[in-house]
């Protein structure tokens, strides 16, 4: 059975990162409220928060790697960024990747700034306020995925469009929250938080906090359902391997496939280990058929043999009568088969749980 170290568990690092993001968002919102929404202190706090979010993402990328291949008790643990080819890359290629990330990050800020101006913000007046909002939205929605998945992240997001994932989900939440928070600006409520760009900034922060809470709860729920029961340890191991393979595939797609490198096989060891895990689960899988189902099958067989004389007599009937009786017995056999099939979903759920494709609550 495959063993996993807690420090290398990607779900733990994701949970810690979400908790840090939630704490930073709550602290920033609290500071904005305590400062009574004064422009200069609030703009400084928002800029510091944007820089902090980027630093947290960089720290998770550098100091919480999920890609090192390690050996613990003769068990190989694969993660997302560790392969021999990646270590052998030239320095010029790494510098080019860093420059590409910087250019894409600056370009995302400029793009958000232009869109904000097109939506009604002043081009020259309140330039600092609009730029601060652009930096905030870009750091939350675009710069973090660019740091994590590389300069081709935006193209990758448009190709996948899977909004249930964390990267896409946060992007949608932040953009939707910022746009929705702009609605109270033209209203004559005379509240300090209606001043540009306070309402949009608060909307982005609240959306970030809400997304963090959602993903924290989801990670805790997955961890609880996979560790609370010792009956499905095989399912837990296969789920972790599947998570690692999905992460490796996403990185390969964004960093290599979109650049034309289609012959890379860095994810094959993880896939092979996942297949071995599923094979071990098959060997350990035991299906217990309830006595009620056995009795039903036995009863149907005994009934069939009791009617043996009737079945023999059918062959002596006329062709039309024989066809009618055959149809009758075919219908009876179908009903018996359907009655047995009713019990199959239970075994299907059990098998899927062992292979790590679904969660079973105790």
Secondary structure, 3 states (H helix, E strand, C coil): CCCCCHHHCHHHHHHHHHHHHHHHHHHHHHHHHHCCCCHHHHHHHHHHHHHHHHHHHHHHHHHCCCCCCEEECCEEECCCCCCHHHHCCCHHHHHHHHHHHHHHHHHHHHHHHHHHHHCCCCCCCCHHHHHHHHHHHHHHHHHHHHHHHCCCHHHHHHHHCCCCCHHHHHHHHHHHHHHHHCCCCCCCCCCHHHCCCHHHHHHHHHHHHHHHHHHHHHHHHHHHHHHCCHHHHHHHHHHHHHHHHHHHHHHHHHHCHHHCCCCCCCCHHHHHHHHHHHHHHHHHCCCCCCHHHHHHHHHHHHHHHHCHHHHHHHCCCCHHHHHHHHHHHHHHHHHHHHHHHCCHHHHHHHHHHHHCCCCCCC
